[in-house]
């Protein structure tokens, strides 16, 4: 008889439902014989999960097939497949999300498995193809599991995945260096992680912008965790403040992390000539359409970057930075809900400016 468990299932049309789903088995998945069965301890609610929640679904980038959702996973290894050598039962692990790639296209040959040329983005990610972490058990390939150091707790480790994403944006994609100034637009958990990664590599000064609703909690948290200047764009002129603080030159780097239209325009105005801009926030909703003044890009010789997910280097670096205390995760995992109460967790993550990251405990 098939063993069942509760799982939060995402459908291709964008809706979510808590349902009975089969407990995954070793050998019965594409990763065998290198497959690992794990028991999920926590799974974070990402902005990409929340965006699908209670939306009109028209602009939602949906899963390719019905599957258990959730990708910010911390788990304990329960059983391992016959070819597994890197992890063993009892190991606490975090999960790289890019598990499918061809290995021989131009990007894979450069180690850029996150943008394999032969697969659509979703079809490279385990949580869209074989099932994610909003359930008690999931299976994963051993190659994409990382054993957690003893000094990183299960709860805080839900943010290793977005920390790896921040490393990917800042170091792997943009090549930001020590001493370069950075403006981060958007003060959510990811924005504050980006600020901490910038600090860890010696970049600065660091500016962070948010709205009035962010000012009492999120922007205060950003200040506590080392951001040099916070800007409430509802009450302050970000262009004027950046100009004043940089002697009219602008910042070396801008990280747009909001998914809103206005910060796209702001990014081109506040970056210096010859500077770099990363547009990332719109990724959670399948992209946004924003008018772009190409004249500014042309005459300022601005370099524009995109980013998606991570590569193995980013994970190793993220774990290293958290282990040595250069990036603090504990203050950012603010709420935990049981799987049965997932709707309350999603509502909080979607609407409250008084939380950072909400985690589900299956």
KENUTI-917134 format. One record per residue: residue in one letter; x, y, z of N, C-alpha, C in turn. Coordinates in pm, whole numbers, plus 32768, in hexadecimal, padded with zeros to 4 digits. Layout:
<rs>
aXYZXYZXYZ/...
</rs>
This chain:
<rs>
x80547F8880008000800080008058807E8000/x803080DF7FAE808181597FA2807581B0801F/x80E981D6805780E9822E80CD80CC82BD80A0/x8078830580EB804F838C80C6807B83F1812F/x80818470810680A284DE81618059855A812F/x805385C18183801A8640815780858690810D/x805E86CF809F80BB872480558072879D801B/x80B6880E8017807D88877FDA809E88837F45/x8036886C7EF6804888507E68802D88CD7E15/x808888EA7DB7807689577D568045891B7CD3/x7FE1895A7C997FAA892D7C197FDB89877BA8/x7FD989547B2C800589A67ABB7FB68A297AAA/x7F398A2D7AD97EEC8AA97ACC7F098B0D7B3B/x7F678AEA7B967F928B487BFC7F548B357C84/x7EEC8ADF7C927EB08AD57D177EF68A6C7D6D/x7EE58A7A7DF07F288A257E527EC089DD7EA6/x7EDE89627ECE7E8189167F227ECE88B37F78/x7EA288A67FF77EDD884180507E9687BD8036/x7EE28758800B7EA686DA7FE07EF686648014/x7EB785EE800F7EFE857180277F5185507FAB/x7FD1853B7FBF802A85177F4F807E849F7F78/x80B084517F18810283DC7F3C818784067F7C/x81B283BB7FE0823A83CD8015829C839D7FA9/x82FE83F37F83835B83C97F1983B083527F46/x83D983027EE48429828A7F0384AF828E7EB9/x851582597EF98596824A7EB7858681EE7E3E/x85CD820E7DD385C981BC7D5B855B81E17CFB/x84F482267D2E848082467CDB848182DB7CB6/x84F2830A7C7F850283977C5C857783A27BFB/x858384147BB585EC84217B4E867B84267B87/x868984377C0B870E84487C46875083C37C69/x870383557C6B873982D37C9287AB82AB7C32/x881382697C62882882347CEA886D82977D49/x887583167D1F88B4837C7D73884C83CD7DC0/x87DB838E7DDC876C83D57E1C877483CC7EB4/x873E84357EF3874284407F8686B484617FB5/x868184138014860084318052861A848280D0/x85D984F580DB85EF854C814F856B856C8194/x8577858B8215850485BB8263851486528274/x84B5869E824184BD8730824184A7876582CE/x850287BC82FA84F487FF837C84AD8886836D/x84D788D3830A8499895482ED84A0896C8257/x843F89B68224844689E6819A84138A758197/x84668AD2816984428B5F816783DC8B8080FB/x838C8BE78114832E8C1A80B083748C8B8064/x83968C707FE783DA8CD27F9183758D327F54/x83A68DA57F2783518E037EE0830F8DC67E66/x83538D657E26831A8D257DB082A48CCC7DD5/x82A58C937E4F82328C457E7F81BD8CA17E9C/x81DA8D0F7EE081738D6E7F0A81318DB27E93/x817F8DCD7E2B81468E157DB980D18DC97D7C/x80DB8D457D7B806F8CF47D437FF58CF07D9F/x80098D0F7E1E7FA18D037E847F3C8D747E76/x7EBD8D4E7E647E4E8DAD7E5B7E608E157DED/x7EAE8DF77D877EB98E537D157E4D8E2E7CB0/x7E3C8E837C4B7DD68E637BE77E078DF87B85/x7E838DCB7B967EC08D5F7B497EDC8D817AB7/x7EB18DF87A8A7EC48E1979FC7F588E2779D9/x7FA48E677A3380318E7F7A13808D8E227A62/x80558DB47A9780A48D5B7AEA80F08CF87A94/x81728CEF7AAF81C48C8B7A6C81AD8C087AB7/x81638BA97A7B81358B357AC581918ABE7AB3/x81808A5D7B0D81D089E37B0881AE89937A8A/x820F894A7A5381F288FC79DB8194888779F6/x819088557A74813387E97A96811387EF7B2B/x80AA87AA7B53808187A57BE080F087697C35/x811587AD7CA28183877D7CF4818287C07D7D/x81BF877E7DE081D387BE7E62823288347E4F/x820C88A97E82825B89247E7282C289307EE2/x830D89A07EDE836B89C27F4983FB89A17F26/x84548A067F3084DF89ED7F0885488A217F69/x85218A667FD585858A948038858A8A2C80A8/x85CC89BC808C85BB894280DB863189278138/x860F890081B4867088CB8214863A8843823F/x868D87DB8239865A8756825586C386FF8299/x8696868982C386EF862282FB86E885A882A0/x875B8573827C876184FD822587288484826F/x86C9843E822D868D83C4826686C883468228/x86CA834081A386FF82CA815D874B82FA80E2/x87A982A880B687F782CD803E87F4825C7FD8/x87FC82817F58880182217EEB888581D57EE9/x888B816A7E9D890181127E9F898381517E70/x897C81BC7E1F89F881FA7DEB8A2282767E3C/x89D782987EA489F283137EEF8A6B83037F4B/x8AC883647F438B3F83617F998B5483E27FE7/x8B10844F7FBE8B2F84D37FF78ADF84F68076/x8A6B84B780888A1B84D1810089F0844C813B/x89C9844F81BD899E83D48200892583F38259/x88D8838E8281886683A682D9889183F38356/x883F8456837B885C84AB83EE889C853083CB/x88D6853B8353891285BB832A88A48625831A/x88C1869E834B8868871183328897875382B1/x883B876C82558864879D81D1880A880E81A0/x8843885E814487F688C080F7880088988064/x87A088CA8015878888947F9087A088FA7F21/x880388E07ECB880A892D7E4F878C890F7DFE/x875A89737DB786DA89607D7386E989397CE0/x875D89537CA5877189307C1787A488A07C12/x874D88427BEA877087B57BEC876F87747B62/x873B87B97AFE873787827A76877E87E17A16/x87DC87AC79CA882387F87963886987937909/x888A87BE788F88BD875C782D895087397841/x899F879978728A2D878078898A8887987812/x8A4F87B1779B8AA787C077258A89883B76D0/x8A27888D76F48A0D890876AA8A76897276D0/x8A7D89E376888AE48A4976AA8AE18A75773C/x8A6B8A8877758A658AB578008A8D8A487863/x8A5D89CF784F8A84896278A88B1B894B78A6/x8B59895978318BE9894878298C3589B37876/x8BF38A2478918C2E8A8D78E58C058A7F7977/x8BBA8A1779998B888A067A228B0E8A5A7A41/x8ACF8A9279D98A578AE679EE89D98A9179DC/x89CE8A2C7A34896189CB7A2888D78A0D7A3B/x88D68A7E7A8088588AC47A9A88188AFB7A1B/x88668B0B79B1882E8B3B793388538ADC78C2/x88458A5A78DC885989F57873880B8A1D77F7/x884E8A1B778588118A48770887A489EA76D3/x879E897077058743890E76CB86BF88FF7717/x86B28943778A8639893377DC85F989B977FC/x857389C277FE85338A3A783685568A4378CB/x855B8ABD790385898ACC798E85448A6F79F2/x84BF8A6779ED84798A167A52849E89827A49/x84BA895379D184D788C479C18561889E79F3/x85B089017A1D863088E47A5C862988DA7AF2/x85B588F97B2E85AC89067BBE855A88967BFC/x859388577C63855587E17CA084C787FC7CD1/x84B088717D0E842C88897D4B83BD88967CE4/x83E188A97C65837C88A97BFB836D88207BB9/x83D187CB7BC883D4874D7B7C83BF86CF7BD1/x840286C87C4383F7864F7C9683BB866B7D1F/x83A486E97D418362870B7DBF83C0874F7E21/x838887B27E6983D788057EC483C087E77F57/x83CF884F7FAA83DA883F803A8360885D808D/x82EE887C804F8275889180A0822E880C80B8/x827887AC80EE82478727811282AF86EA816F/x8289867C81B282E5864382158362860781D5/x835185CA815E83C28589811B83D085BA808B/x844B85B8805B846585CF7FCD84E285817FA6/x84F885727F24857485327EF585C785987EA8/x864B85867EAF86A685E57E6F8722859A7E3F/x876785CD7DD987E6858E7DB3885585B77E14/x88AD85587E34891685767E98896F85EB7E6E/x898685FA7DEA89DF86637DB889AE86ED7DE1/x892C86FD7DF388F387817E1088CE87917EA4/x890B87417EFA88F687507F8B897787807FCC/x896A87D7802E89DE880A807989C787F0810E/x8A2787B081508A1D879581DF8A338817822B/x89DB8831828B89E388AE82D88A4D88A58345/x8A9D890E83588AF6891483CC8AA38912844D/x8ADF88E084BA8A9788D385388A668959856F/x8AAC89C7854E8A868A48858B8A198A92853D/x89E08A5384D6896E8A8E848F88F28A3F84B5/x888E8A8084F188168A3A851E87B98A1B84A9/x876289B884BE87038992845686AC8A09842B/x86798A51848D861A8ABC846E865A8B298419/x86D08B58843F870F8BC483F1873A8B958367/x87548B11835B87888ADC82DD87238AE1826B/x86A28B01828886438B13821986708B8581BF/x86C58BDD81F386F38C4F81A387798C37815E/x87AD8BBE816488288BA38119880D8BB08083/x87988B818054877B8B8A7FC3877A8C1B7F92/x872E8C787FD287378D037FA487BF8D447FBF/x88098D13802288928D46803588E88D1D7FBE/x88D98C9F7F9289228C727F1A88F88CC57EA1/x88778CE67E9888488D3C7E2B88868DC77E31/x88998DF97EAB88D88E7D7EBB896B8E797E93/x89B08E0D7EB98A3C8DFA7E8F8A418DF57DF5/x89E08DAE7DBA89DD8DA27D2989D08E2C7CE7/x89758E7F7D1B89608F047CE389DC8F5C7CF2/x8A128F5E7D6A8A778FC17D908B038F9B7D60/x8B288F1C7D738BB08EF27D548BB78EB17CCA/x8B648E4B7CB48B6C8DFF7C388B428E527BBF/x8AD38E987BCA8AA18EE37B578AE58F6B7B4A/x8AE08FBC7BB58B0C90487BA98BA0905D7BC6/x8BDD8FFF7C0A8C6B900E7C2A8C8790897C7F/x8C2D90A57CDD8C40911A7D348CBE91067D89/x8D0A91737D978D8A916B7DDE8D8591B97E61/x8DE5919C7EB88DF591E87F348E04927C7F12/x8DC192D17F608DCC93617F4D8D6C939C7EE8/x8D2193487E9F8CBF937D7E408C3B939A7E89/x8BFE940B7E668B7F94307EA48B0C93E47E63/x8AA493CC7EB58A33937A7E8889B093B87EB9/x894E93C37E6088C693E77E88886E936C7E73/x882493457EDC87CA92D27ED6873C93077EDF/x86EC92ED7E78866493207E73860692B07E9E/x85CC92BD7F17857392567F4D85AC92197FCB/x856692298040859F920080C08563918080F9/x853C912180A4850E90A080D78583904D8106/x85678FCF812A85D38F77815A86438F6E80F3/x861E8F62807386858F56800A86D98FD68002/x8699904A800A86E390C78005874690D28077/x871C90A980F0877490B2816587E39049815D/x87C58FD68122882F8F74810988968FAC80A7/x88668FEE803D88C1902B7FDD891D90918021/x88E390E280798933914680C0899F91038114/x897C9095815689DE904F81AA8A4C900D8156/x8A288FD780E38A8F8F9C808B8AED900B805A/x8AB4907E80358B0890F0800C8B699117807C/x8B36911F80F78B8D913E81688BFA90D68178/x8BD39058816B8C328FE981818CA88FF08121/x8C92902380A78D01902B80478D4490B48048/x8D17910B80A58D58918E80B38D2391FA8058/x8CB091E280178C74924B7FC38C3292B3801D/x8C25932C7FEA8BE3939780368C12941F8008/x8BC9948880318B56948380898ADC94428047/x8A809413809D8A0993CD806F898D9421808D/x893E943A802688BF94828032884E941E801F/x87DF94318069876B93DC805286EC94308053/x869694167FF0861994617FE985A294068007/x85389446803C84BA94028055844A94678057/x83D294378071835B948C8075833D94B58105/x82D9950A811782AE9533819D828A94B981F2/x8246945581B4821D93DF82018295938E8232/x830993A281F58382935A821D83D293A28289/x83AE942182A1840B947782ED841C944C837E/x83B0942083C083BC9404844F83FD937F846D/x83F79321840F842B929B842D849C927183CF/x847F926A834F84E3923482F2855B928F82E1/x8544931182D285B5936C82C3860493778345/x85BD936B83B6860393698438865B92EC8443/x8626927A8416867491FE841686EF920C83BD/x86DD924C834A874F926182EF87BC92B28334/x8793931A838087F5936E83C8883D931B8432/x87EF92CB847D8829927784E68891921684AF/x887791E6843688D0918283FB893991C283A0/x894D924683AE89C39284837589B592D982F8/x893992ED82C7892993458253894D93D5827D/x8997941B822A89C894A1824F895B950C824A/x890B950C81E088A3957381CF8823953181A0/x87B3954981E98732951681BA86DF958D8189/x869095748120864595DF80DD85B495B480D0/x855A9603810C84C995ED80FE849C963C8083/x848695F68013846B963C7F9483E396817F91/x838B965E7FEF830A96A57FF8831C97318033/x83889745807D839E97C680C0841F980C8097/x847997C0805884FC97F88035851797E27FA0/x856998397F67858C98327ED9860C97E17ECA/x85FE97647E9C8672970B7E9586DC97427E35/x86B0977F7DC6871197B47D65876598237DA5/x872298797DF1876798E97E3187C798B97E9E/x8798985A7EEF87EC98287F5D886997E27F28/x8857978C7EC388CC97467E89892C97AB7E4B/x88F6980F7E05894C98757DC8899E98BE7E33/x895B98E37EA189A0992B7F0D8A0C98D47F4D/x89EC98567F658A4997FD7FAD8ABC97CE7F55/x8AB097E07ED18B1A97B17E778B5A98267E2B/x8B4798A07E5D8B7E99187E1C8B5299247D8A/x8AD598FD7D718A9D990C7CEB8AC4989F7C89/x8B12983C7CB58B4497D67C598AE197637C46/x8AA297377CB28A4C96C17CAF8A9296487CEB/x8A4795DD7D008A8195657D3D8ABE950B7CD2/x8B1C94B97CFE8B5D945C7CA08AFE93EE7C72/x8AA793C17CCD8A50934E7CB189C493657CE8/x895F93387C9C88D4933A7CCD889B92AD7CC2/x885F927E7D30881B91FD7D34878692177D44/x873A92047CD986A8921A7CDF866691987D08/x861A91A07D7785E891267DB6855391337DD8/x850B918B7D92848191AA7DB9841991687D61/x843691587CE183D091297C85836A91937C62/x838C92117C7A833492817C58837192D57BE8/x831E93277BAA834993707B3283A593E67B53/x838094377BB583CA94B27BD1845E949A7BF1/x848194327C408510941C7C5C856493FB7BE1/x852593CB7B75857193B57AFA85A6943B7AC6/x854F94A07AC5857995287A9C85DE95627AFF/x85C395507B82862095837BE886AC954A7BD5/x86B294C97BB5873594887BAB878D94CA7B41/x875294F27AD187A095307A6587CB95BF7A89/x877E95FF7AE2879F96897B0A8809968F7B77/x8808962D7BD2886296377C4688E895F07C30/x88F3959E7BC78973955C7BAD89D295BE7B68/x8A5295B27B848AB2960D7B468AC995E77AB4/x8B0596417A678B32961D79E18B9195A679EA/x8B7E954479938BD494CE79968BB2946C7A05/x8B4394857A4B8B1C942E7ABA8ACC93B57A8D/x8AA493647AF08A6092E57AD589D992E17B1D/x897692AA7AD888EE92A07B0E88BE92107AFE/x888491D87B6B884791547B6287B191627B7A/x876291317B1C86D0912F7B2986A690A27B4D/x8674908E7BC7865690067BF685CA8FF77C2F/x859290637C64851490577CAF84A090207C5F/x849A90407BDF842990147B8E84288F807B70/x84958F3C7B8D849D8EAE7B6F84328E5D7BB6/x840C8E897C3183AC8E3B7C7E83228E3A7C3D/x83048E9C7BEA82808E9B7BAA828B8E857B13/x82F58E417AEB83048E227A5E832C8E9A7A0C/x83698EFF7A4D83948F797A08832C8FE77A16/x835890637A0382FD90D579FF831B91247980/x82BA9171795582CF91C778E182E092567914/x8356928D78FC83749314792A83AD936478B6/x838493E378A783C3943678408455944F7864/x84AD94447803853D9456781C857294C377C1/x85B4952577FE85F1959277B1867C95627782/x8681952E7709870094F676D8876C956076C7/x874395DF76BB87A5964B76AE8804964B7726/x87CC9635779F881F96347817888295BF7813/x8853954B77E688AB94D677DE891C94F1777A/x88F89532770C895A954C76A189C295B376CD/x8994962876F889F4969577128A4296807793/x8A0C963177EF8A549615786B8AA395917862/x8A96954C77F28AD694C877E18ABB946E785A/x8A3B9462787B8A11940F78ED8A0E937C78C1/x8A3C932579188A309295790189B992607951/x895E921C790B88E591E6794B88F2914F7958/x88D3911A79CF88D9908A79E8885090527A0B/x883A8FD479E687CD8F857A1C88098F187A73/x87B58ED27ABE87E78E617B0E87768E007B29/x87998D817B3987378D1C7B61877C8CAD7BAE/x87438C8A7C2087738C197C7188078C287C95/x88508BB77C9188DA8BB77CC1892A8B4C7C78/x89AD8B507C8D8A068AE57C618A4B8AAC7CDF/x8A8D8A397CD68AC789FC7D508B228A597D9F/x8B738AAB7D5C8BCC8B097DA48B7C8B607E05/x8B078B8D7DD98AB78BE97E2A8A8B8BA77EAC/x8A6A8B267EA58A3F8ADD7F1D8AB28ACB7F7F/x8B248AA27F4C8B988A8F7FA48BBD8B137FE9/x8BB88B807F9D8BDB8C037FD38B748C318039/x8AF58C1D801C8A8A8C44807A8A9A8BFD80FF/x8AB18B7B80FB8AC18B2E81778B3C8B5D81C3/x8BA88B7A817A8C238BAD81B98C098C328201/x8BC58C8E81BF8BAC8D1281F98B538D0B8274/x8AF08CB282718A978CA282E58AE28C5C8357/x8B2F8BF683358B7A8BAC839B8BDA8C0783E8/x8C1B8C63839F8C7D8CBA83E38C3D8D368422/x8BB78D4684138B728DB584538B718E358403/x8BA18E3283868BA38EAB83348B188ECE8300/x8AC18E6B82F68A358E8182D189DE8E45833F/x89858E978378892D8E6A83E488A38E4983AC/x88768DCF83C787F38DA3839587898DA08403/x87B28D89848087508D7584EC86EA8DE784F6/x87148E6884EF86B08ED284FE864A8ED9848C/x86688E95841E86168EA383A685AC8E368396/x85B88DC883E0854E8D6283DE84F28D818454/x84888DCD8438843B8E0B84A583C18DBC84CF/x838D8D66847983118D1D849A83178C8F8465/x82DB8C3284AF82D18BA5848582418B768495/x820E8B31843081878AF78434818D8A628415/x81338A15845581238989842F80E7898283A4/x80FC8910836180C888FD82D9802F890D82D6/x7FEA88DD833E7F5788E983437F2B897C833D/x7F7E89D583717F5C8A6583767FA48AB48309/x7FC08A72829A800D8AB1822E7FCC8B3181FB/x7F468B3581F87F038BAD81C37F218C288218/x7F258C16829C7F478C8782F47FD68CB682D8/x80308C5582C380BB8C7882A580C78CC38222/x807F8C9581BC80828CD8813A80458D638143/x7FD68D71818D7F978DF4819D7FF88E5781DE/x803C8E298247809C8E80828D810E8EA7822F/x81468E4481E981B78E5F818F818E8EBE811F/x81108EB580F380E28F06808280BF8F9480A9/x80948FA981278057902B8149809E907A81B6/x80EC9038820C811E907D828381A790BC826C/x81B591388296823991798293828491608314/x82479112836E828490F683F182C4906B83F4/x82DA90318380831F8FB08380838C8FB58314/x83EA8F5A832184548F4D82BD843D8ECE826C/x84678E5A82A6844E8DDC826283F58D8682BA/x838E8D4F827C83348CF182C0835A8C658292/x83638C0882F283868B7D82D283128B2282F6/x83068AB582A982A48A4D82C582EF89D68302/x82B6899C836A82F1892683AB829588AE8392/x82BA88598332826087EA831082558780837F/
</rs>
